[in-house]
Amino acid sequence: MKQLSRLYNRQYPTHGGMASEQARELGMLSAGMGRQIGLLIDRKGKPDMVMVGDARGIYIPELTRTRRFAGRLRGLRLLHTHLSDEALSQEDLMDMVFLRLDGIMALTVDGFGQPGNVYYAHLLPPNPDGGLYDITGPVPWHRVDVDFAAQVEALEEELARVGTTLAADGAAMGETERAILVSVDTTSRELQEISVEELAELAKTAGLENGGTVIQRVRKTNPKTIMGKGKLAELEVRALQENAGVILFDQELTPSQMRNLANITERKILDRTQLILDIFAQHATTRSGKLQVEMAQLQYTLPRLAGTGRALSRLMGGIGGRGPGETKLETDRRRVRERITRIKKELGDLRKRRKATRLRRAKAGLPVAALVGYTNAGKSTLLNTLTESKVLAENKLFATLDPTTRRLRFPLERELILTDTVGFIRQLPDELKEAFRATLEELEVADLLIQVADAGHPELETHIKAVDDILLDMKLHEIPRLLVLNKWDRLDAGQRELLRNQYPEAVSICALNRKSLRELADAICVRAFPGVDVG
């Protein structure tokens, strides 16, 4: 113990190699114990921690001195012994990557405790070759000449420069969280790219800045961490280089995958479901909407309460952890289930009140038309133009959460109820399907569904099918439907002709142009008031 204390109390140089006395003492002590010895050394050359492992490796405990900025290194370098002339192992390099160490150095020791060669590695800034780290060695221990202080200073300056350049489009550093978008799936790369583009739009809506994408096609996803550790290391370095504090997966992670990933990396781990829940939490304004969001968050969280510590603590706060349910992550299962039960009761009461409102409308003899469609197709804009309302309409996904109802007057003193609903999306989380049943119950009494689609979107056909599938799943497919192709003005003549042939029954409009809605108004009138003459 006294010898270990001496190692801890020594001052290690920040330039050059190791002093002869230090190297020999470390070698003799390591060989005598038959164990690897490691030292975490700060940038002033003072040991921060001394670790003793076994003959094959050392275990680095959880480090509490985490630097505040995701784009910076930890401020510690690791010096440890190898009891043979062995280069840095893959495990050594992974420790350097995931712990964001300034560098890692291995000193080989022979059976007599004599120091031999040194192997040294450090991370790299973004580079054309795509390299993650630079490895030097073997170098005889007494010939090592590395200016650790200058090296790490240059590396952090380059990382900061890249981060400043990346943020030059408007957001100051620290104001917007940056995320690496990741897709790991068995589907084709083309389908993954399409899905990641949508994930990028979701991230933008949530307030995340896109720090780049990583797409990996696999035969089978890793059940523990969704992707292999080597690929995770590449992802970690990419996040470091891009100054990204969030890793966002396009696939829904299992509870065990979430915990394992959070234990490997210090970055926040989010999946597609969490992101959508966060967007809903940001946009919910009514009592009903907030309750639905909270229930969905709790249902998502419940199976993820099987552990404690940093794996769960990093799920809290900021994007992916806001909203009424954010403090429930540290409660036990019983309290969460009790809260879900209370929310379901409150939502049940809201359903009863809405049902009474619908019955009053039915007695008044007013037909009901509901706007449905993929998110950001232009439903709210169409409602505003048709009814001269001022419902929130933004060019982002899920701008509308709570249903909005307006009266729409036609000639000859005819009126109908027009309802705007939450946008649909493929891979809609099951938690949201159940939680927003109260909202989508508005569709059950609709006499007509007006399905709005973005005619200019490259995934138009996929979006239409996604809406069809959700309506079928909700058993609403038998309600009469009118397909409306919005944003028609953005298409050229060839594209318009193609869509007319593909969807001959559809009505083409520009929701912002009231004059373009005459054909739509006539089509709604004919379907809502059978026998009416719109001529």
C-alpha positions, 0 to 999 in steps of 0.5 A: 500500500505504501508503494501504491501511495508513492505512485499516487503522490508522484508528479508525472511529466506532461512532456516527454516520457517517464522518469527512470525512477518512476518507470522502474518503480512502476514496473517492479511493483506491477511484476511483483504483484503479477497484476496490471497497475493503472494511473489516471493522470490529470493535465498537470501531471498529478495522479487522480486515481491508482487502480490495480487489476489482474494479469490481463487487465484493469477495471476503471470504475465510474468516473465522477469528474465528467467534463461539462461539455460533450465535445471536450475530453475528460482531462485525464490520461491513462497510464497502465502496465502490460505484463508482456510485450503486448500492444494496446488491446481493443479493450484499451482503445474502447476505454479511451473512446467511451471514457473520453480520455485525453490518451492512453499509454501502455508500459510493457514490463518483463518478468523481472519488472524491467520496463520495456516498450511504450504504446500510446494512442489518442483520439483524432479530430474529424479527418478525411480518412475517417480515422478514430484514433492515432496509435504510436508504438512500440517505442522504447520507454526511455525514448518516448517524447510526447508533449501531452499538454500541447497534444490535447490542447491542439485536439480540443481546439480543433474539436471546438473549431469544428463545433463552432463551424457546425453551429454557425447556422444560427444557434450558439454553442450550448443553446441547442442539443446536437444529436447523431441520428442512428439507424440499425435495421435489417431493411434495405439502406434505401428504406433506412435513409428514408426513415432517417430523413423523417427522424431528422424532421422529428428531431428538428421539431423537438429542438435537436440539431442534426449532427450527422447520421449513421446507418447500418444494415444488419442481418440481426440486431444485437439484443444487448446493445442493438449494434456491435461494440466496434460500431458503437466506438465509431459512433462515440467518436463521431459524436465527440467529433461533431460535439453531439451530446445525444445519440438518437436511434430510429428504432425503438430500444428495449429496456435492456438495450437502453440500460446497456447503452447508457452504461457504455456511453455518457451521452444521452440515449434516445429512441424514436418513441421517446422523441415522439413522446417529447414532441407531444409533451411540448405541444400538449396544451389542453388538460386532455392532451397533457393527461394523454402525454403523461400516460404515454410517458408512464407506460413507456417508462414502466418497463424501464424502471428495473434499474437505477443509477446513471443508466436511468438518470440520464434519461431525465431532463431535456429532450426526451425527458420533459413533460408531466411525466418526467419526475416519474422515472425515479418512482417505483412500479406501484406508484406509476401504475397507480398514476396510470390508473388515475389518468385512465379514469380522468380520460374516461370522464373526458370521453364521457363529456366529449360523447355528450357533446357529440350527441348534442351535435347529432341531435342538431342534425349537423354532419361531421367531417374530420381531417385526417392524414400524415403529420405535416400534410397541411390539415390545420392550414386547410382548416384555417383557410376553409373556416377563416380560423387561426389554428396553429399551423406550422411547417413541422411534424405534430404541430397539432395535438388536440382536436380543433372543431369549427363550423363550416357554412355552405350555400343554402344555409347548410352547415357541417362540423369540421374537425382537425385531428393529430397527424398520423405517422408510421411506426406510431408507438403503441403507447400513443395509440392507446393514450390518444384514443380519446382524441381519435374518438372524434373520428368514430362519429365522423360522416366523412374523413377528408384525408389530406396528403402532401402531393409533393412529398417523395413518400406520398404513396407510403404516407397514404398507405400509413394512414390507410393502415392506421384507419384499418387498425382503428376499424375506421376504414368503412367511413366514407373518405375523400382523398385531397392532394395538397401543395399541388402548386409545387408540382410541375405538369408531368408530376400532376399528370402522373398523380391524376392517373394514380389517384383519379378520385382525388381532389387537388388543392393548395391549402393556402389559396382559398380560390383553389378550394372550390372543387374541394368544397363542392366534393365535401358538400355532395358527400355531406348533403346527399342530393344537393345540387352544387351547380 
